[in-house]
Amino acid sequence: MDNHTDKIKKGAGILLLVLALAAVLVLIPRQASHHEHQDERGAAAEKQSTVWTCSMHPQIRMPKPGRCPICGMDLISVEADSASEATSHELKLTSEAAALAGIQTSLVERKAVDVRVRLTGKVEYDETRIAYITAWAAGRIDRLYIDQTGIPVKKGDHMAYLYSPELLSAQEEYLQAMEGAKNVQESHLDIIRSTSTDTVKNAREKLKLLGVTDAQIEELEKRKVPNDHMTVYSPASGIVIKREVQEGDYVQTGRRIYSIVDLSRVWVKLDAYEKDIIWLRYGQDVRFEAEAYPGEVFHGTISLIDPILDEKTRTVKVRVDVNNEKGLLKPGMFVRALVAAKAGEEGQVIDYALAGKWICPMHPEIVRDEKGDCPICGMELVQPKDLGYTSVDEMEAPLVVPASSVLKTGKRAVVYVQTSQEEPVFEGREIVVGARAGDYYIVKSGLSEGERVVTEGNFKIDSAMQIHAKPSMMNPERESAAGGHSHGH
């Protein structure tokens, strides 16, 4: 009985041991499977932590690198976690993603930048060098010695032959006055001699007022016979640009017969756009080229910036005085010009050639080392600062950024600042810019010297900001949380 009971107990123990081993064998594979699932989930999560998108089409979101199915551009990677790590105005990229996007940065710095203003225009007459040959006495034009335009003449050349009864009468008065003065030379009365002398003087002056030259008066005194015709001479050298009358025409006193222009100096009229006016000053040197003389550089000086803007073209006329002694420049020629300036803060301009000089406000070619009067017009010379320049000592280098770093939308200007060097983090920042100076913008506020701004790839960063629903150039008011909506009442 006891032996039978012992056998039963041993059998039960063996059965329990077998069942326990079976349970262990079953549990071990299940635990291993559980760990494998955990590894797979981690790998999947790691893969899902990086999203590949297109900088031009932010709606494209891919789990692996490749090309945009819309435009074919290389996709860039954006870490999904970066949105939560960065602030609402920042974007964090991997170094690989930043390199793939071609992102480049530049320092915000203070420096005097060169401004180059390009203008176009044409050559015109210098209005101050136009002379008019007029009839000094009423009469009839019996002959025109110059019967066509474009003919060069010199001062003193005969131009027209005028019949004038008024001139004939004046000559007779002069001859009679001379004869009367001769008859009273031996008179003992001083008043008679004085009166006769004054009469001759007045008659001579009347002839000169009618355009008779001293040489013609001397000829009349020798001839002692009045002439009913008068030769009209040119008062200046130049080119005949207009003939006002025909032979046989009757003219009144003051009627124009010819117009003559001296082309030894000309004007160049240039068109300046509104954005360029801030860098233009009276007295600046202008270099330009004419279509007729490729490769040859001419120089002139700005003498006037028109105070009125042309509303149709949105340009301002800039007048340049040019020396044309060689006669190469002809009115009507088309030119391309360049004005170079050094830019300071608030649109200041410095011209080193005028530093410490005195200049005439009417004739910019008159520049002196000391204060004085203009030898041409007699006006008092002024210092360059009175004409809108600033001195070298007073000029402060402006804070500037490359023009390519600024994204402008209407009245807003946005830049992306790199706030971290180790892990590329970019912050969108709205700034206030001043005038554009060549390849730079002058910064009024919003940036500090030494910061780095994105100059290449800023549009891609802006697209990535939109992907993460953060404030960007296009959506400055957007919420930082994607898909966030307020349902409060």
C-alpha positions in Angstrom: 0.0 0.0 0.0 2.8 2.4 1.0 4.8 1.4 -2.1 1.8 2.0 -4.3 1.3 5.5 -2.7 5.0 6.4 -3.2 4.8 5.4 -6.9 1.8 7.7 -7.4 3.5 10.7 -5.7 6.7 10.2 -7.8 4.5 10.1 -11.0 2.7 13.3 -10.0 6.0 15.1 -9.3 7.4 14.1 -12.7 4.2 15.4 -14.4 4.5 18.7 -12.6 8.1 19.1 -13.7 7.3 18.4 -17.3 4.4 20.9 -17.2 6.7 23.5 -15.7 9.4 23.0 -18.4 6.8 23.3 -21.0 5.5 26.6 -19.6 9.1 27.9 -19.6 9.7 26.9 -23.2 6.4 28.6 -24.2 7.1 31.8 -22.3 10.7 32.3 -23.5 9.8 32.7 -27.2 6.9 35.1 -26.3 9.3 37.3 -24.3 11.9 37.3 -27.2 9.1 38.2 -29.6 8.1 41.1 -27.3 11.6 42.5 -27.3 11.8 42.2 -31.1 8.6 44.2 -31.5 10.0 46.8 -29.2 13.1 47.1 -31.4 11.0 47.3 -34.6 8.8 50.0 -33.1 11.9 52.0 -32.1 13.3 51.7 -35.6 10.0 52.8 -37.1 9.8 55.7 -34.7 13.3 56.7 -35.6 12.4 56.6 -39.3 9.3 58.6 -38.7 11.3 61.3 -36.7 12.7 62.6 -40.1 10.3 64.0 -42.7 11.5 64.7 -46.2 9.8 67.6 -48.0 10.2 69.9 -51.0 11.3 73.5 -50.3 9.1 74.7 -53.2 6.1 72.5 -52.4 5.9 72.1 -48.6 2.8 69.9 -49.0 5.0 67.1 -50.1 6.0 64.9 -47.1 8.0 61.7 -47.7 9.4 59.2 -45.2 12.7 58.9 -47.1 14.9 61.1 -49.4 14.3 61.5 -53.1 13.0 64.0 -55.6 9.8 66.1 -55.5 7.1 64.5 -57.6 6.0 67.9 -58.7 9.1 69.9 -59.6 11.9 67.3 -59.4 13.9 69.2 -56.8 15.9 67.2 -54.2 13.9 66.8 -51.0 15.3 68.2 -47.7 15.0 66.6 -44.3 13.3 68.2 -41.4 13.4 66.6 -38.0 9.9 66.1 -36.6 11.1 66.7 -33.1 12.8 70.0 -34.0 9.5 71.8 -34.1 9.0 71.0 -30.4 12.6 71.7 -29.4 12.7 75.2 -31.1 10.6 78.2 -30.2 7.7 79.3 -32.3 9.9 81.6 -34.4 12.8 79.1 -34.8 13.5 76.2 -37.1 16.1 73.5 -36.3 17.7 71.5 -39.1 20.2 68.8 -39.2 23.7 69.7 -40.6 23.0 67.4 -43.5 19.7 69.1 -44.3 21.2 72.6 -44.1 24.0 71.5 -46.5 21.6 69.8 -48.9 19.4 73.0 -48.9 22.5 75.1 -49.8 22.1 77.4 -46.9 24.7 80.1 -46.6 25.1 82.9 -44.1 26.8 86.3 -43.8 27.8 88.6 -40.9 25.8 91.7 -40.0 28.5 94.4 -40.0 29.2 98.1 -40.1 31.0 99.3 -43.2 30.8 102.1 -45.8 29.4 100.5 -48.9 29.8 101.7 -52.4 26.7 102.7 -54.3 26.6 102.5 -58.0 23.6 104.2 -59.7 23.1 103.4 -63.4 21.2 105.9 -65.5 20.3 106.5 -69.1 19.7 109.7 -71.0 20.7 111.7 -74.0 22.8 114.7 -75.0 21.1 118.1 -75.3 22.1 121.8 -75.9 23.4 123.8 -73.0 20.7 126.4 -72.8 23.1 129.0 -71.4 25.1 128.8 -74.6 22.3 129.6 -77.1 22.6 133.0 -78.8 19.9 134.7 -80.8 20.6 137.0 -83.7 17.8 139.6 -83.8 16.8 142.7 -85.8 17.9 145.7 -83.8 15.9 148.0 -86.0 12.7 147.5 -87.9 13.1 146.8 -91.6 13.2 144.3 -94.5 15.5 141.3 -94.8 17.1 141.8 -98.2 19.6 139.0 -97.8 20.4 136.0 -95.6 24.1 135.1 -95.8 23.4 131.8 -94.0 20.4 130.1 -95.7 20.5 126.7 -93.9 20.9 125.2 -90.5 23.9 123.2 -89.2 26.5 125.7 -90.5 29.2 126.7 -88.1 29.9 130.4 -87.7 32.3 132.5 -85.7 31.8 135.6 -83.7 31.7 138.7 -86.0 30.7 136.8 -89.1 28.1 138.6 -91.3 24.7 137.0 -91.1 22.0 139.2 -92.8 21.6 142.4 -94.8 18.8 144.6 -93.5 17.1 147.6 -95.1 15.9 150.0 -92.4 14.4 153.5 -92.8 14.8 153.9 -89.1 18.5 153.3 -89.4 18.8 155.7 -92.3 17.2 158.5 -90.2 19.5 157.8 -87.3 22.6 158.0 -89.6 21.4 161.4 -90.9 20.9 162.7 -87.4 24.5 161.6 -86.5 26.0 163.3 -89.6 24.1 166.5 -88.9 25.1 166.5 -85.2 28.8 166.1 -86.3 28.4 169.0 -88.8 26.8 171.2 -86.2 29.6 170.4 -83.7 32.2 171.3 -86.2 30.6 174.7 -86.9 30.6 175.7 -83.3 34.1 174.7 -82.5 35.3 178.3 -82.7 32.4 179.7 -80.6 33.3 181.6 -77.5 30.3 180.2 -75.6 31.1 177.0 -73.7 27.4 176.1 -73.4 27.1 176.0 -77.2 30.1 173.8 -77.6 29.0 171.5 -74.7 25.5 171.2 -76.2 26.8 170.3 -79.6 29.2 167.7 -78.1 26.3 166.1 -76.2 24.2 166.0 -79.3 26.9 164.0 -81.2 27.3 161.7 -78.3 23.6 161.0 -78.1 23.3 160.4 -81.9 26.2 158.0 -81.8 24.6 156.1 -78.9 21.4 155.8 -80.8 23.2 154.2 -83.7 24.8 151.6 -81.3 21.4 150.8 -79.8 20.3 150.0 -83.4 23.1 147.5 -83.7 25.6 149.6 -85.6 29.2 148.6 -84.6 32.0 151.1 -83.9 33.7 150.0 -87.1 30.5 150.9 -89.1 30.2 154.2 -87.3 33.8 155.1 -88.3 33.1 154.1 -91.9 30.0 156.4 -91.8 32.1 159.3 -90.5 34.6 158.8 -93.4 31.9 158.3 -96.1 29.7 161.1 -94.8 26.8 159.5 -96.7 24.1 157.5 -94.8 23.4 154.0 -95.8 19.9 152.6 -95.8 21.1 149.1 -95.3 22.8 147.5 -92.3 24.8 144.2 -92.1 23.9 142.1 -89.1 26.8 140.3 -87.5 27.0 137.2 -85.3 27.4 138.0 -81.6 28.9 134.5 -80.8 30.5 131.4 -82.3 28.5 128.3 -82.7 26.3 126.2 -84.9 23.2 127.7 -86.6 20.4 125.5 -85.3 17.4 127.5 -86.6 16.6 130.1 -89.2 13.6 132.2 -88.2 12.9 134.4 -91.3 13.0 134.3 -95.1 14.6 136.8 -97.5 12.1 139.6 -98.1 10.4 139.3 -94.7 9.6 142.6 -92.9 10.7 142.3 -89.2 10.1 144.4 -86.2 12.7 145.4 -83.6 13.7 142.4 -81.6 12.6 139.8 -84.1 14.8 136.7 -84.1 16.6 136.0 -87.4 18.9 133.0 -86.3 19.5 130.8 -83.3 23.1 129.8 -82.7 24.4 127.3 -80.1 27.9 126.9 -78.8 28.6 123.1 -78.5 31.9 123.4 -76.7 29.9 122.5 -73.6 26.7 120.4 -73.6 24.2 119.0 -71.2 23.4 115.4 -70.6 19.9 114.8 -69.3 19.6 111.5 -67.4 16.6 109.8 -65.9 16.9 108.7 -62.2 14.4 106.4 -60.6 12.9 107.3 -57.2 14.9 104.7 -55.3 18.2 106.2 -56.6 17.5 109.9 -55.8 18.8 109.5 -52.3 22.4 108.8 -53.6 22.6 111.7 -56.1 24.1 115.1 -55.2 24.9 118.3 -57.0 28.5 118.4 -58.0 29.0 114.6 -58.2 31.2 113.2 -61.0 29.3 111.2 -63.7 31.0 108.9 -66.1 29.2 107.8 -69.2 29.5 106.2 -72.7 27.9 107.1 -75.9 26.6 104.6 -78.5 28.6 106.3 -81.2 32.0 105.8 -79.3 32.0 102.4 -77.7 34.7 102.0 -75.1 35.3 105.7 -74.7 34.5 107.2 -71.3 33.3 110.7 -70.9 33.0 112.7 -67.6 30.6 115.4 -66.4 29.3 117.0 -63.3 25.8 117.0 -61.9 24.5 120.6 -62.1 20.8 120.1 -61.4 18.5 117.5 -59.9 15.0 118.4 -61.1 12.7 119.2 -58.1 9.7 117.7 -59.9 9.1 114.0 -60.5 7.6 112.8 -63.8 4.5 111.0 -62.7 4.3 108.9 -65.9 7.8 107.5 -65.8 8.4 107.9 -62.0 11.8 109.4 -62.8 13.6 112.6 -62.1 15.7 114.5 -64.6 19.4 114.9 -63.7 21.3 117.4 -65.6 25.0 116.9 -66.2 27.5 119.6 -67.5 30.0 118.2 -69.9 33.0 119.7 -71.6 32.8 119.0 -75.4 35.8 120.9 -76.8 36.5 118.1 -79.3 32.9 118.2 -80.5 32.3 114.5 -80.3 29.0 114.7 -78.4 26.1 115.8 -80.4 22.6 116.7 -79.2 20.3 113.7 -79.4 22.9 111.1 -78.7 21.9 108.3 -76.4 24.2 107.6 -73.4 24.5 105.2 -70.4 25.9 106.7 -67.2 27.2 105.6 -63.9 27.4 107.6 -60.6 29.5 106.1 -57.8 29.0 107.2 -54.2 30.0 106.2 -50.6 26.9 105.5 -48.5 26.5 106.4 -44.8 23.7 106.1 -42.4 20.4 107.8 -43.1 21.3 108.2 -46.8 24.4 110.3 -46.2 26.9 110.6 -49.1 30.6 111.4 -49.0 32.6 112.5 -51.9 36.3 112.4 -51.1 37.2 114.7 -54.1 35.1 117.5 -52.5 36.3 117.0 -48.9 37.5 120.4 -47.5 36.6 122.2 -50.8 34.4 125.2 -51.6 32.0 124.9 -54.6 29.7 127.3 -56.5 26.0 126.5 -56.1 25.4 127.6 -59.7 28.5 126.4 -61.6 29.6 122.9 -60.2 32.8 123.1 -62.2 34.1 125.9 -60.0 35.7 124.2 -57.0 38.2 126.0 -54.8 40.4 125.3 -51.8 39.4 128.5 -50.0 36.2 130.5 -49.5 35.4 133.1 -52.1 33.1 134.2 -54.9 32.4 132.4 -58.2 34.4 134.0 -61.0 31.5 133.3 -63.4 28.4 134.4 -61.6 29.8 136.1 -58.5 27.8 133.9 -56.1 29.5 133.0 -52.8 31.1 129.6 -52.7 29.6 127.1 -50.2 30.9 124.0 -48.5 29.8 120.5 -49.7 27.8 119.9 -46.5 25.5 122.7 -47.6 24.7 120.6 -50.7 23.8 117.4 -49.0 27.2 115.8 -48.4 28.7 114.8 -45.0 32.4 115.1 -44.0 34.7 112.1 -43.7 35.0 112.7 -39.9 31.3 112.9 -39.3 30.4 109.9 -41.4 29.5 106.7 -39.4 29.6 103.4 -41.2 26.1 102.0 -41.5 24.9 98.6 -40.3 24.3 96.6 -43.4 23.2 93.2 -44.6 23.4 91.6 -48.1 20.4 92.4 -50.1 19.8 88.7 -50.8 19.2 88.1 -47.1 16.1 90.3 -46.9 12.7 88.9 -47.9 10.3 91.8 -48.5 6.6 91.5 -48.7 5.0 94.9 -49.0 6.0 96.9 -46.0 7.6 94.0 -44.1 11.2 92.9 -44.3 12.1 89.5 -42.9 15.5 87.9 -42.3 16.5 84.5 -40.9 19.2 84.7 -38.3 21.3 81.7 -37.4 21.2 81.6 -33.6 23.2 78.4 -33.1 26.4 77.3 -34.9 26.6 73.6 -33.7 23.1 72.6 -34.5 21.8 74.9 -37.2 18.9 76.8 -35.7 17.3 79.7 -37.6 15.1 82.4 -36.2 12.8 84.4 -38.4 13.0 88.1 -37.5 11.2 91.1 -38.8 13.5 94.1 -39.2 13.4 97.7 -40.4 15.6 98.5 -43.4 16.5 101.8 -44.9 17.7 102.5 -48.5 19.3 99.9 -50.6 22.9 100.7 -51.2 24.2 98.6 -54.1 24.2 95.0 -53.0 23.3 95.9 -49.4 20.4 97.1 -47.3 21.0 99.6 -44.5 19.5 98.2 -41.3 17.7 100.7 -39.1 16.6 98.3 -36.4 16.1 94.6 -35.6 19.7 93.3 -36.0 23.0 93.7 -34.1 26.5 93.8 -35.4 28.1 90.3 -35.4 24.9 88.3 -35.9 24.7 86.0 -38.9 21.8 86.1 -41.5 20.9 83.6 -44.2 21.9 84.9 -47.6 21.2 81.7 -49.6 18.4 79.2 -48.9 16.2 81.6 -47.0 13.2 80.8 -49.1 13.7 77.1 -48.3 13.8 77.9 -44.6 10.7 80.0 -45.0 8.9 77.1 -46.6 10.0 74.8 -43.8 8.6 77.3 -41.3 5.3 77.0 -43.1 5.4 73.2 -42.9 5.7 73.4 -39.2 2.9 76.1 -39.0 5.3 78.7 -37.6 5.3 82.4 -38.4 7.0 83.0 -41.7 7.4 85.6 -44.4 4.0 84.7 -45.9 2.2 83.9 -42.6 3.5 86.3 -39.9 0.5 85.7 -37.6 0.4 82.0 -37.9 0.2 79.8 -34.8 3.2 77.8 -33.9 1.2 74.6 -33.3 0.1 73.0 -36.5 -3.6 72.6 -36.8 -4.2 74.6 -33.6 -7.7 76.2 -33.5 -9.3 78.1 -30.8 -12.8 77.0 -29.9 -13.4 79.3 -26.9 -16.4 81.4 -26.8 
